[in-house]
Amino acid sequence: MKTFIILLVFLAVTTSSYSQDTGKIKIEELPEIIIKRAGKDFSVYLPGNSPDQMVKTVEEKFIAYDLGKDAEGAEEYLVIMKAKNGSLAATYDDKGKLVRVVEDFKNVKLPNQVIYSVYRTYPGWAIVNDKFLYTQEKGDVTKKQYNLKIKKDKDVIKLVVKPNGEIVKTSKPTSIK
C-alpha cells in the first residue's frame, strides 16, 4: 500500500511538471488601449510596439497619464511627454477624447525586420541615422515608419521603411564631401 501511494505521488508530480510550457513567449501586435471614456466616446490609443525601451517607457507613462481637471474648459488640450531621444504629443478635444498622437524618436532600437530588409537590399551599406515616426488620429494609425540614413564610402541614401521591413521610399545616393 505504501508503495502504491508513493508511486501515485511520484506520477502526479512528474506529470504536472511536464505541463509547464518553457517555450519563448512571442510578442504579437497588442490590441488598442482604451484610455478613458469621454461621454459616449472612448479614447483609443494603439501603442507603437517599438522594440526600443525608451519609446516603450514614454508610451507607458502616456497610458498612465490622467487628464483630470486640467483639461476642463479648454477647447483642445495638448499633452507632451519628452525623453532624451524624442517626444510623444497627444491632443484631446473639449470632452477629453483623444484626437491625435504623434511620436517622434531618434536613434531607437530598430526591429529585426527593418535591419534585415535594409542589409539584404543594400549589402555593404551601414545605417548611420534613424528616426521613428508614429501618428494616430481618432484611433487609426496614419503613419508608422522609420526614416533611415545609410552610408557606404562617401555615398548616403535616405530610406523610409515600415516596421515589417518594407522599404517604401528611397532617395538617390548623394555624395558627402
N, C-alpha and C positions, 0 to 999 in steps of 0.2 A: 504494500500500500504506500509506503514511504517513497519507494522508487517511482511509482506511478505519479504521485503528486509532484515530485521533483522533476520528472520528465514533462509534465504538463506546464509547470512554471518555466522550465527551460524553453519549451516550444513557444509559449506565449511571449517571452522576452525576445527571442530571436525573430519571430515573425513580425513583431511590432517594430523592431529595429530596421527591418527591410522596407517598411512602409515609408520611411523618410526619403524624400527626394533631395538628392545632393547636387542636382544639376544647376547650371547658372540660370539666373533669372534674366530674361530678355526684356529690355525696356522697350515698350511699344509706345505708339502715339497715345498720349493721355487725352481723355475727354476734356471738353471745356469745363471751366470752373465758374460756378455761379457765385459772384462776389456778394451781391446784395440785391434784395428785392426793392424796386423803386415803383411803388404803386402797383399797376398791373403788369409792368415790365420787369425783366430781370437784367442785371448787368452781367454779361458773359465775357469771360476772358479766356482765350486759348493760349496757354503757355508756349513759348517758342521751342522748347525741348532741346536747347543747345547743350552740347557736351561740356561747355566751359562753366566752371564752378562759380565764377564771379557773376555771370549772367543769371545762373540759377538762384543765387543768393538775392540779387535785386528783384527777380520775379517773385520769390517767396515773400520778401518784405512788402512788395506791392499787393500781393494777395491778402496779406495780413493787415494791411492799412485800412483804417476805418475813417471815413469822412467825418462822421459825427455831425456836430453842429457847425463845422467850419464852412460847409457849402450852403447853408441856409441863406436865402435871399439873393444868391448870386445867379446870374443868367447862365454862366458857364463857370466851371471850376477846373483849374489845371493843377495836377499833381506831378511834380518832377522828382525823380529819385536818381541820384548820381552815384557813380562808382569811379574808381581811378581810371578805368578804361572805357567809360561810356555812360549812358543815361537811359532812363525809361521815363517817358512823358505820357500822361493819361489825361484825357479831357472828359469831364462829366457834365451832363446837362443840368437844368434847374431842378429836376426831380431826383437827382442823384444817380441817374443811369449812366453807365459807362458808354461813351460815344466813340472814342478813338484812343488807341495806344500806339506809340511809336518807340521802338527800341533801337538804339544805335550804339554799338560797341566795337572798339578797335582791338586788334591783337588778341583775338579769342582762340580757344582751342577749336580747331576745325573738326567736323565729323569725318570719320574714316572714308565715307563715300566721296566726299569732296576731295580729300587728299589723293585718293586712289585715281579718281577721274582726271584730275589735273596732271598728275605724274604719268598716267597712261597716255593722255593726249599730247602732252608736252614733255617727252623724255629729255633729261638733261637740264631742264629749267628748274629754278628754285623759287618757292613762294617767299617773297620778301616783305609783303604787307597784306593785311587782311582787315576787313570790316564786315560786321554782321548787321544787317538791316531787317527790321521786322515791323510791319504795320498792320494794324487791325482796326476795322471800322464796324461798329454795331454788331460785333460777334463774328464777323467774316474776316479772314486773313486776306489782305490785299497785296502784301509784299513780304516775302521771306527769302532772303538771298544773302550770299556772301560776295562782296566786292574784293577781288584779289588782284595783287600786282605780282607778276612773276618776272624773273630776270634770268638771262643767260648771256654771259660775257658782258657786252655793253648794250644789249637789247632788252627792252622792257615791254611787256604786254599786260593790258588790263583785262580782267575777266569778270563776268557776272555768273555765279554758279548757284544753283538751287541746292538745298540741303541733301537731296538724293543724288547729287553728283552731276546733274545735267548742266552742261555749260550753255548758258542762254545767250550771252553776248561776248564778243571778243573784239578788242581793238587791234589796229595794225601795230606791228612792232615799231617802237621808237628807239633811237639810239641816245645813250647818255654820253655826254662829252666829258 
